[in-house]
Amino acid sequence: MDAAVGGESLGLEVPELAGRTRDRLREILPPFGSARNPVDLTAQAATDRTMLTRCLEVMLDDDNIDLAITQVFFHDKYGMMLAEELIRIHRESPKPIVLLSGMRSDSELEAECMAMVKEAGLPVLTDGLH
């Protein structure tokens, strides 16, 4: 992912991850994923439903990271589990987490998950379509 997408064009510093963090991410990510900041989970995250939250916890444990921004989709039967895990991580971490939503349907499940994370205090940025 280029730096503009990573947030540098918005004035955000995208720091290097500590070596220990990269090693821990490599244990989670598929071999073709990227353990550099910004982390690329690849489409494999669609089949490994815990990959996003495990990587998020590793990132938040890095002293170089002050804030985590992650894209989320609550579009299937795992949406509620993801919302609950994100809320748990949000409550346990002193560092802020911002969610980018790619919500694309009028699914009641998606709407319920979005309402849950927002009510828990997680900031959610949407693409303006919903």
Sequence and secondary structure as in RCSB ss.txt:
>XXXX:A:sequence
MDAAVGGESLGLEVPELAGRTRDRLREILPPFGSARNPVDLTAQAATDRTMLTRCLEVMLDDDNIDLAITQVFFH
DKYGMMLAEELIRIHRESPKPIVLLSGMRSDSELEAECMAMVKEAGLPVLTDGLH
>XXXX:A:secstr
  HHHHTGGGT       HHHHHHHHHHS TTSB SSS B  GGGGT TTHHHHHHHHHHT TT S EEEEE   
STTHHHHHHHHHHHHHH SS EEEEE   S  HHHHHHHHHHHHTT  EEE S  
